[in-house]
Amino acid sequence: MTESEIRQIERVALSNVAPEVDVAALDAARDLRDQIDIDSVDFLNFVIGLHKELGIEIPDADVPKLGTLNGCVAYLQSRMKGS
């Protein structure tokens, strides 16, 4: 899966939990929760959306690695290579 495909999945998962957010305007290097008003439950739903779409197990201990869009891509790519 390409980085572009992963970024599209990120956008969809984030739009599902925060439909009012212009995902294209987000800084991929900054913490998501600092940029948009989502609580921990919404963030967890974002992580669950990534899991469902990609079929990748994301252990609780790894959730902080998904705090930025760039972090998500790096983490998800590494998990796909490892599986």
Secondary structure as a PSIPRED ss2 file (coil, helix, strand):
# PSIPRED VFORMAT (PSIPRED V4.0)

   1 M C   1.000  0.000  0.000
   2 T C   1.000  0.000  0.000
   3 E H   0.000  1.000  0.000
   4 S H   0.000  1.000  0.000
   5 E H   0.000  1.000  0.000
   6 I H   0.000  1.000  0.000
   7 R H   0.000  1.000  0.000
   8 Q H   0.000  1.000  0.000
   9 I H   0.000  1.000  0.000
  10 E H   0.000  1.000  0.000
  11 R H   0.000  1.000  0.000
  12 V H   0.000  1.000  0.000
  13 A H   0.000  1.000  0.000
  14 L H   0.000  1.000  0.000
  15 S H   0.000  1.000  0.000
  16 N H   0.000  1.000  0.000
  17 V H   0.000  1.000  0.000
  18 A C   1.000  0.000  0.000
  19 P C   1.000  0.000  0.000
  20 E C   1.000  0.000  0.000
  21 V C   1.000  0.000  0.000
  22 D C   1.000  0.000  0.000
  23 V H   0.000  1.000  0.000
  24 A H   0.000  1.000  0.000
  25 A H   0.000  1.000  0.000
  26 L C   1.000  0.000  0.000
  27 D C   1.000  0.000  0.000
  28 A C   1.000  0.000  0.000
  29 A C   1.000  0.000  0.000
  30 R C   1.000  0.000  0.000
  31 D C   1.000  0.000  0.000
  32 L H   0.000  1.000  0.000
  33 R H   0.000  1.000  0.000
  34 D H   0.000  1.000  0.000
  35 Q H   0.000  1.000  0.000
  36 I C   1.000  0.000  0.000
  37 D C   1.000  0.000  0.000
  38 I C   1.000  0.000  0.000
  39 D C   1.000  0.000  0.000
  40 S H   0.000  1.000  0.000
  41 V H   0.000  1.000  0.000
  42 D H   0.000  1.000  0.000
  43 F H   0.000  1.000  0.000
  44 L H   0.000  1.000  0.000
  45 N H   0.000  1.000  0.000
  46 F H   0.000  1.000  0.000
  47 V H   0.000  1.000  0.000
  48 I H   0.000  1.000  0.000
  49 G H   0.000  1.000  0.000
  50 L H   0.000  1.000  0.000
  51 H H   0.000  1.000  0.000
  52 K H   0.000  1.000  0.000
  53 E H   0.000  1.000  0.000
  54 L H   0.000  1.000  0.000
  55 G C   1.000  0.000  0.000
  56 I C   1.000  0.000  0.000
  57 E C   1.000  0.000  0.000
  58 I C   1.000  0.000  0.000
  59 P C   1.000  0.000  0.000
  60 D H   0.000  1.000  0.000
  61 A H   0.000  1.000  0.000
  62 D H   0.000  1.000  0.000
  63 V H   0.000  1.000  0.000
  64 P H   0.000  1.000  0.000
  65 K H   0.000  1.000  0.000
  66 L H   0.000  1.000  0.000
  67 G C   1.000  0.000  0.000
  68 T C   1.000  0.000  0.000
  69 L H   0.000  1.000  0.000
  70 N H   0.000  1.000  0.000
  71 G H   0.000  1.000  0.000
  72 C H   0.000  1.000  0.000
  73 V H   0.000  1.000  0.000
  74 A H   0.000  1.000  0.000
  75 Y H   0.000  1.000  0.000
  76 L H   0.000  1.000  0.000
  77 Q H   0.000  1.000  0.000
  78 S H   0.000  1.000  0.000
  79 R H   0.000  1.000  0.000
  80 M H   0.000  1.000  0.000
  81 K H   0.000  1.000  0.000
  82 G H   0.000  1.000  0.000
  83 S C   1.000  0.000  0.000
